[in-house]
Amino acid sequence: MTDIHLSGNWALADASGERLGAIPIPGDVHSALQALGRIADPHRGTNEADMQWVGEREWEIARHFTLDRAGLDHGWPVLELEFVDTFADVFVNGSLAARLGSSFIRHRIDLTGLLVEGENELRIRFYPPGAEASRLAALQPFPIPWSVSNNRVPDLNMIRKAQCHGGWDWGPCLLVSGIYARPVLHLYETARIESVQIRQRHQADGRILAIAEIELAANGEASLPVSFELCGRRMEAVVAVMAGVTKTSLELDVGTPALWWPAGHGEQPLHEAVVTIPGDRAVRRIGFRTLEVVTEKDEAGASMIFRVNGIDIFAKGANWIPADALPSAITEDRVRALLSAAVEANMNMIRVWGGGFYEFDLFYDLCDELGLLVWQDMMFSCSQYPSTPEFLETVDAELRYQIQRLSSRPSIAIWCGDNEVIGSLTWYELSINNRDRYLVNYDRLNRVIEKAVLDTDPGRRFWPSSPCNGDLDYGDAWHDDGSGDIHFWDVWHSNKNFEHYYTVKPRFCSEFGFQSFPSMTAIRAFAEPKDWNATSPVMEFHQRDRAGNSRIIDTMARYFRMPTGFGEFVYLSQLQQALAIETAVRYWRSLKPHSMGALYWQLNDVWPAVSWSSIDHTLAWKTLHYHAKRFFAPVALAARIVDGRLAVRGVNDRHEAVPIEIRLRTLDLAGQWLDERRVNASLPPDRAIDLLSVAAGPANDRFYVVDGRIDGEFDPALQITVFPDVPKRFELPEAQISIGSDGGGRFVLSTDAPAFHVRAEAEGWPGHFDDTSFLLLPGEDRVVTFRAEAGTAMPAAGDITIHHLAASYR
């Protein structure tokens, strides 16, 4: 096989054919237009509103390449295009080679008879997705409700494109088009490897059999030698192929290699599996492990547990949306920074949400390396979808390709049919008034998804929808916490207190969240100082949940005294977001093994905005992410006051018992110790247990500090501060905090009075601290270390800003 790589600068033209300049491919039209000075930064100010015309026009990209006679005569020319967004005609030397209509399918286009010796032209014309969506909607036998609360472009549910490109309640409407993977012209000999899936069969004696299931595509009859190599073992066979697709399989006994584990539970050894035929090869990275999704009936309903290598794993993590609204900005560095931060915050699972796209190989490579299990939604979200034969045929092809592409990876934990599509049956007047029709319509789609999973990857669990209570259970999984997974949004969308999280005991919560403002670094990226007000037009423009800022302000008034400036408002908004999610996670983890998963909404942002993310668009860690590092720790504590008693539970995710000493201190607001209690206990493996319960009546002159000692000193990461009432009712002291530096990015914080939720921030310096947003007591200095991004400078003490609760309103 000879490959001609077609990445690099192509020529961009508008609908009239006028050449505008270069467009890097992989890349998108919006990013190219911005680089050429034709549009402004869509992330800044209200610019997005002025550039909707970009997604409503046709665009064309073109490039030339040269073939010599040897290349032309070499064999079978196939153009491979992946992540093509979305409706496009492909022309080769002026002839129409293909019409493309899905961004979720790899296109392999036979160019036999279309190429010439010497210079060749490849030209791709993109058509407006919104117009095509409207055309397809008009052809439906009955109206199909679309996500009017999120999309600003009607009927995007008609087309196979990232639904969030039409806008969402955290993102802009930028109907991008382009090619987001490297285009390649392959010159095959006779056949190519169409797909390879590596399956595992674990034997009772620990040996593992690896089976390579191979699809070979050929343009004629041939006998092909096929080899399969893995873990130093090799198997060969000769396979007779016909024109079209031929399936075969090869099996290897790979012995007893070390097992792959989720992050926090062990190592992630990976091995290259290589399948070769003359002129083509395919490589898959394999991690050996077993994985079950256990949904056993019990008194409460039914469990939902991810069991890896025989160990029940509490899934700790967040939801993932595309890493940027502009695909050109989704770089390796950006994705690596986000996923590495997830692991640093003790996460072991990421949910790829169903309104974006099946992620790039890079994303899954990193999840494999880092030990992040992937809950993989299929790309359907918050709308209903057609069930016409044409649409279902497209969906079937999409799913079979994506499952074949991803199924060999150890990180893929579950295939989920959709995000909230079952629930949408109760959102729209059409489906409310004719539920039977739309339920049958949904079932037809869901059955196609299920069959594609069962046919293509029968060893992995198919979950019909998120949330749902189980197979064929179309009940209310937003409030029924007895079985399956739940999306619990009452605290945010119903504006309830954080304590409302205590009213549910989910078996697995795959969505829950609370918003905050991004860092001041991110705010400076889209707003001028004159706009630094929560209700300014620019700030509200970057808030896509219509009632979002009102909820943030209302919650702030319930828990805190109102801040004195915009910077303190931002600090408090992030603090209350962190406390909301921490309340839920610590409680649900304390219910282990009844509850076995908490994935908050959301890890990242697509643009600088007010949102539910714990890492903002500039990659700055919000306060939530620092708290997540503590509340997702392998050994953690949960404490709350119930019926006049302070109850403390210990949580252990380790596979062995952990001896721990618990210390409970009662302090007055000046920092004087009023009482201390200590308890020694052993936390059993993979369990949560009661540790301590003491009387704690209502008071606004004292607070409680719970911490623990596992080895050596009491660990600040285990520390929890408990107020007997909401913080605004306490007369907090005017603490004076000093900061010193002992070099190497290490800073020492000290105080003359108790300071609560102390947040060190190095605004504008790329990187993050190892810890922040904690209690600082007199005589108990804290050392924090700044971790600068590679190749960037380290801040000095004078570059650090210190926030704390009392200072936010004084």
Helices and strands as residue ranges (DSSP letters): E 2-5, E 8-14, E 19-25, E 27-28, H 29-35, G 47-56, E 59-67, H 69-73, E 76-81, E 84-85, E 87-92, E 95-100, E 107-110, E 118-127, H 129-138, G 156-158, G 163-165, E 166-168, E 171-173, E 178-179, E 184-188, E 191-202, E 208-218, E 222-230, E 233-241, E 244-253, E 271-277, E 280-286, E 291-294, E 305-308, E 311-313, E 315-320, G 327-329, H 332-344, E 349-352, H 361-370, E 373-377, H 389-406, E 412-416, G 423-426, H 429-433, H 435-456, E 462-463, E 485-487, H 490-493, G 498-503, E 508-511, H 520-526, G 529-531, H 537-541, H 548-559, H 566-590, E 597-600, H 623-631, E 635-642, E 645-652, E 658-668, E 673-683, E 687-695, E 702-709, E 715-722, G 727-729, E 737-743, E 746-751, E 755-761, E 767-769, E 774-776, E 782-788, G 797-799, E 801-803, G 806-808
